[in-house]
Amino acid sequence: MTDKLIKIAYLYEDLMNTYGDSGDVKILRFLLKRQGYTTQVDNISLGDEFDAFDYDFIFFGGGQDFEQTVVAKDLPRHKETLEKYINGGNPMLTICGGYQLMGDYYKTNSGVTIKGLGILPLHTVFKADKRMIGDTKYMTEWGEVIAFENHSGQTYFDDTNKLHPLGRMIEGYGNNPQDKEEGLRYRNFIGSYSHGPLLKNVNVANAIVELILKRHQDRISALAK
C-alpha cells in the first residue's frame, strides 16, 4: 500500500465510452501526476466483483441504447455498494448514459424501459423529435463550463429538494429543454451530459481532484487503523 497511489474505478469502460469520455479519466491522471500521485484505473465490467470503498473515485461514461441495455442487466449487482458510497459523500462522476442509469429508469425510443439503479430520484425519456446536440455553456459553483452535448434522452428530477443541478444553462439544452439546467450535483456525486470531455474545463477538473484527494486521505487513514 502506498499513500501516493490513487485508485479509480471506471465502470464498464469497454462498453460505455461511445463519445470518448475516457478523456475525463486521462485528464484526472495528468493533474494527479503533477501533484506527485500515480493512478491505477480498473475497468469494472460484466461479471466483475466490485467494492466501491476500495477506490478514491468512480467514473461512469456514456453509451448508446444497446450498450446501456446490456450494462443495465449487470449493474444491479453493484447497487448496494454504490448507494452507500454515493450517500457517504464520496466522489463520483457520471456522463450521459452513466448519469441516466443512476436514476429510476430510461425509456428508449422503441418504448422499452431500461431500469436504472434507483439510487437517485430522477428519470429519463427518449424523445425522437428533439435531438439535443451542439455546443453548451453553463455556470456552475466552480465557474463557467464550455462543453458539447449529444442526446435525445431528457432527464427530469423527481425530488428537487434532494437533487440540485450541476449548472444553469447559458447556451444549449442540458437535462431537458424546459428546465434550463445541466446535470446533477448530489453531495459529491456529479452527473452531466457534457462531452468534450467535460474535464477539459480545468476549473471543474481541479475541483474534482480536490475531492479525490480528500477521499484518498480518508481511505488511507481508515486502512491504517
SULBELHU-V720042 format. One record per pair of residues at least 12 apart in sequence whose C-alpha atoms are under 8 Angstrom apart, sorted by the first residue. I is the first residue (numbers start at 0). J is the second residue. D is the distance in whole Angstrom. If there is no record, write none. Layout:
i->I j->J d->D
i->I j->J d->D
This chain:
i->2 j->216 d->8
i->2 j->219 d->7
i->3 j->35 d->7
i->3 j->36 d->5
i->3 j->37 d->6
i->4 j->36 d->6
i->4 j->37 d->5
i->4 j->38 d->6
i->4 j->39 d->7
i->5 j->36 d->7
i->5 j->37 d->6
i->5 j->38 d->5
i->5 j->39 d->6
i->5 j->54 d->8
i->5 j->55 d->6
i->5 j->215 d->7
i->6 j->38 d->6
i->6 j->39 d->5
i->6 j->40 d->6
i->6 j->41 d->8
i->6 j->53 d->8
i->6 j->54 d->5
i->6 j->55 d->5
i->6 j->56 d->7
i->7 j->38 d->7
i->7 j->39 d->6
i->7 j->40 d->5
i->7 j->41 d->6
i->7 j->54 d->6
i->7 j->55 d->6
i->7 j->56 d->5
i->7 j->57 d->6
i->7 j->58 d->7
i->8 j->40 d->6
i->8 j->41 d->5
i->8 j->42 d->6
i->8 j->43 d->7
i->8 j->51 d->8
i->8 j->54 d->6
i->8 j->56 d->6
i->8 j->57 d->5
i->8 j->58 d->6
i->9 j->40 d->7
i->9 j->41 d->6
i->9 j->42 d->5
i->9 j->43 d->6
i->9 j->57 d->6
i->9 j->58 d->5
i->9 j->59 d->6
i->10 j->42 d->6
i->10 j->43 d->5
i->10 j->44 d->6
i->10 j->57 d->7
i->10 j->58 d->6
i->10 j->59 d->5
i->10 j->60 d->8
i->11 j->42 d->6
i->11 j->43 d->5
i->11 j->44 d->4
i->11 j->45 d->7
i->11 j->59 d->7
i->11 j->60 d->8
i->11 j->70 d->7
i->12 j->42 d->6
i->12 j->43 d->7
i->12 j->44 d->7
i->12 j->59 d->8
i->12 j->60 d->7
i->13 j->42 d->8
i->13 j->44 d->7
i->14 j->62 d->7
i->14 j->66 d->6
i->14 j->70 d->8
i->15 j->59 d->7
i->15 j->60 d->5
i->15 j->61 d->5
i->15 j->62 d->4
i->15 j->63 d->8
i->15 j->66 d->7
i->15 j->67 d->8
i->15 j->96 d->8
i->15 j->97 d->8
i->16 j->60 d->6
i->16 j->61 d->6
i->16 j->62 d->6
i->17 j->61 d->6
i->17 j->62 d->5
i->17 j->63 d->7
i->18 j->61 d->7
i->18 j->62 d->7
i->18 j->194 d->7
i->19 j->194 d->8
i->19 j->195 d->8
i->19 j->196 d->7
i->20 j->60 d->6
i->20 j->61 d->7
i->20 j->94 d->8
i->20 j->194 d->7
i->20 j->195 d->8
i->20 j->196 d->6
i->21 j->60 d->7
i->22 j->196 d->6
i->22 j->198 d->8
i->23 j->196 d->6
i->23 j->197 d->7
i->23 j->198 d->5
i->23 j->199 d->8
i->24 j->58 d->8
i->26 j->198 d->7
i->26 j->199 d->7
i->26 j->204 d->8
i->27 j->198 d->8
i->27 j->204 d->7
i->27 j->208 d->7
i->30 j->205 d->8
i->30 j->208 d->8
i->31 j->208 d->7
i->45 j->70 d->7
i->45 j->73 d->6
i->46 j->73 d->7
i->49 j->77 d->7
i->50 j->77 d->8
i->50 j->80 d->6
i->51 j->80 d->6
i->51 j->81 d->6
i->51 j->84 d->6
i->52 j->80 d->8
i->52 j->84 d->7
i->52 j->218 d->8
i->55 j->89 d->8
i->55 j->90 d->7
i->55 j->211 d->6
i->55 j->212 d->8
i->55 j->214 d->6
i->55 j->215 d->5
i->55 j->218 d->7
i->56 j->89 d->7
i->56 j->90 d->5
i->56 j->91 d->6
i->56 j->211 d->6
i->56 j->214 d->8
i->57 j->90 d->7
i->57 j->91 d->5
i->57 j->92 d->6
i->58 j->91 d->6
i->58 j->92 d->5
i->58 j->93 d->6
i->59 j->92 d->6
i->59 j->93 d->5
i->59 j->94 d->6
i->59 j->97 d->5
i->59 j->98 d->8
i->60 j->93 d->6
i->60 j->94 d->5
i->60 j->95 d->7
i->60 j->96 d->7
i->60 j->97 d->5
i->60 j->98 d->8
i->61 j->93 d->8
i->61 j->94 d->5
i->61 j->95 d->5
i->61 j->96 d->4
i->61 j->97 d->5
i->61 j->98 d->8
i->62 j->95 d->7
i->62 j->96 d->5
i->62 j->97 d->8
i->63 j->96 d->7
i->64 j->107 d->7
i->67 j->96 d->7
i->67 j->113 d->8
i->68 j->113 d->6
i->71 j->100 d->7
i->71 j->113 d->7
i->71 j->114 d->7
i->71 j->115 d->7
i->74 j->116 d->7
i->75 j->116 d->6
i->78 j->116 d->6
i->78 j->118 d->8
i->82 j->118 d->6
i->85 j->186 d->8
i->85 j->187 d->7
i->85 j->188 d->6
i->86 j->186 d->7
i->88 j->186 d->5
i->88 j->187 d->5
i->88 j->188 d->7
i->89 j->186 d->8
i->89 j->187 d->6
i->89 j->188 d->7
i->89 j->210 d->8
i->89 j->214 d->7
i->90 j->187 d->5
i->90 j->188 d->6
i->90 j->189 d->8
i->90 j->207 d->8
i->90 j->210 d->6
i->90 j->211 d->6
i->90 j->214 d->7
i->91 j->187 d->7
i->91 j->188 d->5
i->91 j->189 d->6
i->92 j->188 d->6
i->92 j->189 d->5
i->92 j->190 d->6
i->92 j->191 d->8
i->93 j->189 d->6
i->93 j->190 d->5
i->93 j->191 d->6
i->94 j->190 d->6
i->94 j->191 d->5
i->94 j->192 d->6
i->94 j->193 d->7
i->94 j->194 d->8
i->95 j->150 d->8
i->95 j->190 d->8
i->95 j->191 d->6
i->95 j->192 d->5
i->95 j->193 d->7
i->97 j->190 d->8
i->98 j->190 d->5
i->98 j->191 d->7
i->98 j->192 d->8
i->99 j->115 d->7
i->99 j->122 d->7
i->99 j->123 d->6
i->99 j->154 d->7
i->100 j->114 d->8
i->100 j->115 d->4
i->100 j->116 d->6
i->100 j->117 d->8
i->101 j->115 d->6
i->101 j->116 d->5
i->101 j->117 d->6
i->101 j->118 d->6
i->101 j->119 d->6
i->102 j->115 d->5
i->102 j->116 d->6
i->102 j->117 d->5
i->102 j->118 d->6
i->102 j->119 d->5
i->102 j->120 d->6
i->102 j->121 d->5
i->102 j->122 d->5
i->102 j->123 d->8
i->103 j->115 d->5
i->103 j->116 d->6
i->103 j->117 d->4
i->103 j->118 d->7
i->103 j->119 d->7
i->103 j->120 d->7
i->103 j->121 d->6
i->103 j->122 d->5
i->104 j->116 d->8
i->104 j->117 d->7
i->104 j->121 d->8
i->104 j->122 d->5
i->104 j->123 d->6
i->105 j->122 d->6
i->105 j->123 d->5
i->105 j->124 d->6
i->105 j->125 d->7
i->105 j->152 d->8
i->106 j->123 d->6
i->106 j->124 d->5
i->106 j->125 d->6
i->107 j->124 d->7
i->107 j->125 d->5
i->107 j->152 d->8
i->108 j->125 d->5
i->108 j->126 d->7
i->108 j->127 d->7
i->120 j->156 d->6
i->120 j->157 d->5
i->120 j->158 d->6
i->120 j->162 d->8
i->121 j->154 d->7
i->121 j->155 d->6
i->121 j->156 d->4
i->121 j->157 d->5
i->121 j->158 d->7
i->122 j->154 d->6
i->122 j->155 d->6
i->122 j->156 d->7
i->122 j->157 d->7
i->123 j->152 d->6
i->123 j->153 d->5
i->123 j->154 d->4
i->123 j->155 d->6
i->124 j->152 d->5
i->124 j->153 d->5
i->124 j->154 d->7
i->125 j->151 d->5
i->125 j->152 d->4
i->125 j->153 d->6
i->126 j->151 d->6
i->126 j->152 d->6
i->126 j->153 d->7
i->127 j->151 d->6
i->129 j->151 d->6
i->130 j->149 d->7
i->130 j->150 d->6
i->130 j->151 d->5
i->131 j->148 d->7
i->131 j->149 d->6
i->131 j->150 d->5
i->131 j->151 d->6
i->131 j->171 d->8
i->131 j->172 d->6
i->132 j->147 d->7
i->132 j->148 d->5
i->132 j->149 d->4
i->132 j->150 d->6
i->132 j->171 d->8
i->133 j->147 d->6
i->133 j->148 d->6
i->133 j->149 d->7
i->133 j->171 d->7
i->134 j->146 d->6
i->134 j->147 d->4
i->134 j->148 d->6
i->134 j->170 d->7
i->134 j->171 d->6
i->135 j->147 d->5
i->135 j->148 d->7
i->135 j->168 d->8
i->135 j->169 d->7
i->135 j->170 d->5
i->135 j->171 d->5
i->135 j->172 d->7
i->135 j->173 d->8
i->135 j->193 d->8
i->136 j->168 d->6
i->136 j->169 d->5
i->136 j->170 d->5
i->136 j->171 d->7
i->137 j->166 d->6
i->137 j->167 d->5
i->137 j->168 d->4
i->137 j->169 d->5
i->137 j->170 d->7
i->137 j->181 d->7
i->138 j->166 d->5
i->138 j->167 d->5
i->138 j->168 d->7
i->138 j->169 d->7
i->139 j->165 d->6
i->139 j->166 d->4
i->139 j->167 d->7
i->140 j->165 d->8
i->140 j->166 d->7
i->141 j->202 d->6
i->141 j->203 d->6
i->141 j->206 d->7
i->142 j->202 d->7
i->144 j->200 d->6
i->144 j->203 d->8
i->145 j->197 d->8
i->145 j->200 d->7
i->146 j->193 d->6
i->146 j->194 d->6
i->146 j->195 d->6
i->146 j->196 d->7
i->146 j->197 d->6
i->147 j->193 d->6
i->147 j->194 d->5
i->147 j->195 d->6
i->147 j->196 d->8
i->148 j->171 d->8
i->148 j->173 d->8
i->148 j->192 d->6
i->148 j->193 d->5
i->148 j->194 d->6
i->149 j->192 d->8
i->149 j->194 d->8
i->150 j->192 d->8
i->153 j->174 d->6
i->153 j->175 d->5
i->153 j->176 d->8
i->154 j->174 d->5
i->154 j->175 d->6
i->155 j->174 d->7
i->155 j->175 d->7
i->161 j->185 d->7
i->162 j->183 d->7
i->162 j->184 d->7
i->162 j->185 d->6
i->163 j->183 d->6
i->163 j->184 d->5
i->163 j->185 d->7
i->164 j->180 d->6
i->164 j->181 d->6
i->164 j->182 d->5
i->164 j->183 d->4
i->164 j->184 d->6
i->165 j->180 d->8
i->165 j->181 d->6
i->165 j->182 d->5
i->165 j->183 d->5
i->165 j->184 d->5
i->165 j->189 d->7
i->165 j->190 d->8
i->165 j->191 d->7
i->166 j->180 d->6
i->166 j->181 d->5
i->166 j->182 d->7
i->166 j->183 d->8
i->167 j->179 d->6
i->167 j->180 d->5
i->167 j->181 d->6
i->168 j->180 d->5
i->168 j->181 d->6
i->173 j->192 d->6
i->174 j->192 d->7
i->187 j->210 d->8
